[in-house]
Amino acid sequence: MHHRSCPKVSVVTITLNNREGLRSTMASVFAQTYPALEYIIVDGQSTDGSVALIESQAQRIARWVSEPDNGIYDALNKGIALSQGEWIIFMNAGDVFFDASTLRTVFANPIAPGAVFLYGHHHTRYPDHIMPRTAGALRDFWRGPPFSHQALLVRSAFQKAHRYNVRNRIAADFELLFGAFQRGYGFQAIDTPIAIVAAGGVSDRDRLQSIWSHYGVVRTFDASTRVHAYYLGAALACLLKQGIAAVLPRSWTDRIRRHRHLS
């Protein structure tokens, strides 16, 4: 793969007081063998030594800022504004590329001229194990994101023209992506794992609110009975799981979770 034939990729990391997670992400980005990459870090004015870590590697970082922001999606929008690549991918602090050749593998595939989004598989990292996750079918997009945000590359021209809605504090990424899907923008599957994502993100921590936010997005395009029934069922199931988790010992719930992931 020659440098001149490689589209430039902007890798953006947002972070706030997660120095060790940032350290892992930076190492993963620096290890990429892809020859046309720029790295951007948007720090929310961390106070845990993250800025010193960034400064220690400043010569390997194209652009970085450390300043207060208005939440995750505001930080992502700052990264978009700083990016200069043809494609952009978000690898947040604590998340890593699947391996050193990930981007090289992605762009070894023929990219369709109409592709605006490239998506692949990911792994989820839990405290005691890692679980492979296969990207879902686009026909099920209305049920929630069929792929991880960190396993997605977006053409920068689209991303710069369509920023994240900072008022949607949990599901702005789903709002943007599902809207693009409904409007016919091109999504291309790449059959390879792209990221290893740390469990415990915002949508994991507030699962019920995440379900409700997705429902709010989907019903603006599809207010059918199947949508109402699906999201009502998902919300009730979430409440039931939370109730069970509240009364069972933690060791039991961990065992149930692992069995569910491995089955």
N, C-alpha and C positions, 0 to 999 in steps of 0.2 A: 504494500500500500504506500504509494508515493505521496508526499506532503501536498503537492499541487493538486492532486485529485481528491483530496479529503476536504469536505466542508468543515468550516471552523465551528467548533462546539463551545458554547459558553456553559460552564458548570458553575452554578450558583449555590452557595451555602448560606443559610440564615442561621443565626445562633444567638442565644442569650444565656449567659452564666452556665455554660456547659463545656468547660475547657477540655475535659477528657474526651467527651464525645466529638468535639471539634478536632482534637488531635487525631483521632481515628479517621475522621472524614478527610482531613487534609492529607494524611498519609495515603489513603485510598486514591485520592485524586492525583497526587504526585506520582503514584505508581503506574498510572495509565500509560500504556505504550502507544496510544493514539497520538499522531504527530501534530494535529491542528486543534489545540485545546487552549482555552483561556479560563482562568479561575478567578471567581469573584466571591468575596465574603461580605455579608451584610450583618454586622453585629449590633445588637440593640443596646449598646453602651454597657457591656458586661463589667462586673466588678470582681470577678474571680480569677483574674490573670489571663483571660482569653485574649485580651488586646496585646499583651506582651508576647503571647504565643504567635499571634498573627504577625506582629512586627518582626519576630525572629525569622520568619519565612517570607518576608515582604517581597524579596527578589523573585519569588516563584509565583506571586499572586499578581494578576493583571490590575485589579482595582479592588479596594476595600474601603468600607466606612464603618465607623463606630459612633452611633448616635441614637437617641430615643426614637421609637417608632410607635405606630398605632396598631400593634398586633402583628400576627404572622403574615397576613396577606398584604399589609402595608410594606413589610420587609421584603416580601417576594416582589412586589411592584418596584421597589428600589433596585433590586437585583436586575429586573428586566430593563430598567432605564440605563443601568451601567453596562449591560451586555453589548457586545459587538459581533457576536458569532452569527452564523446562519441558522444554527439550531441552539436551543437552550434546554438544559435539564437541571432540576433542583435536587440537590443532595444535601439534606439538612444535617445539622450537627448530630452525630451519633449514627447516621446512616452511611453506608459504604457501597461502592460498586461491587458487583459480584466477584470479579477478579480483575487482574491487571489488564486483561485484553478485552474488557467489556465493550468499550466504544469502538475498538477496532473490529470486533465481531459484528456489532450492529451495522456498521457502514461497509462491511464486506458483502452485505445483502444489497440487491438492486432496490433502489428506492423509487417508488412510483412517482411520476411527475406531479400527480395531484395529491400526494400525501402531505398532510399538514401535521399529523401526529403519528409518531412511531412508538409503539408500546410493546412491552415484553412481560416476562414473568418476574417474580421477586421471591425472596425468602423473608420470613418474619423471624426476628431474633427475640426469644424470650430469655428470662434469666437462666434457665436450665436446659434449653434446647433451641434448635433452629428448625422452622417448619417451611418446606417449599410451598409456594403458592403459584398455581397456574393462572394466567390471565383468563378471564371469563369471555363469554361470547358477547359481541356488541348488541345482539338482539335483546340481551337482558340488561342493557344499560339503565333502563328505567328502575331497576331494583337497587341501584347503587353502583359505585365505581367498579368496573370489571377489571381494573388493574390499579396498581399502586401509583401514586403521583411521582414517586421516585423512580419508577420504571417507565417513565414517559419522556420522550423528547418532542419538543414543539418547534415548528418553524418560527424563528424570531420575528419575522414580519407580522405573523398573526398575533404573536404574544405581545408585541409592542402596540398593536392596534386594539388589543382587547385585554385590558388589565383586570385584576381581581377586584371584586366588589368588597371593599373593606367593611361594609355594613353587615355582610354575612360572615360572622366571625368563626363559623365552624365548617361550612360547606361551600365556600366561595370557589374552590377548585372544581368541585362537582358542578356548581352552577355554570361556570364557564365551559367546561368540557361537555356536559350534557346539552347545553344550548348549541354548541358547535356541531355536535352529532345530529341534533334535530334539524339543523340548517344545512346539512349535507356536506360538511367539510370532511376531507379524506382522512381516515384512520387506517394505518397499516400495521398489522401484527408482525413482530419480529420474534421468531421462535427461539428465544434464548433468555435466561435469567439476566436481569440488568442490575438489580439492587438487593442488598440485604438491609432490611428496614427494622429499626428498633421498635418493639411493641410499646404501647403506652402513650401514643400521640393524643391530640385533642379529641379526635373522634372515638378513640378507645376509652378515654377517661370519662366522657359524657356520652355514652352510647345512645341513650334515649333522645337527647337533644340532636345528635347526629342523624338519627332516623327521621326525626321530625323535620330537620332542615332539608334532607334529601327529598322528603315528601313535598315540602313547599316548592322545591325547584321543579319536580316532575309534574305536579298537577297544573302548573302554568302551561304546560304543553299537552298534557293528557289527563283529563279529569274523569277518566272512565271508572267503572265499578271495580275493575281488576286492580287499578292503582290504589283506590281507597281501601279495598279489602286487604291488599298485600301489606300496606304500611300500618294499618290498624293491627293486623296480625303480628307484624314485626315489633310494634310498640308493646303489645300485650306480652309477647314472648320475652322481651327485654325486661319488663317489670317482673315477670315470673322468675326469671333467672336472678335478678337482683334480690328478690325476696328469699329465694333458696340460699343464695350466697350469704345472706345476712344471718342465717341460722345454722349453717353448716360450718364445721371447723375448716380453717384455711387449708390444711393438708388435704382434706377431702375435695375441696373445690379445685385445688391445683391438680389433683389426680384426675378428676373428671375432665378438666380442660385439656390435659395432655392426651387423654384417651380420645377425646373428640377430635383433636388435631391429627392424631396418628391413624384414626380409623378411616 
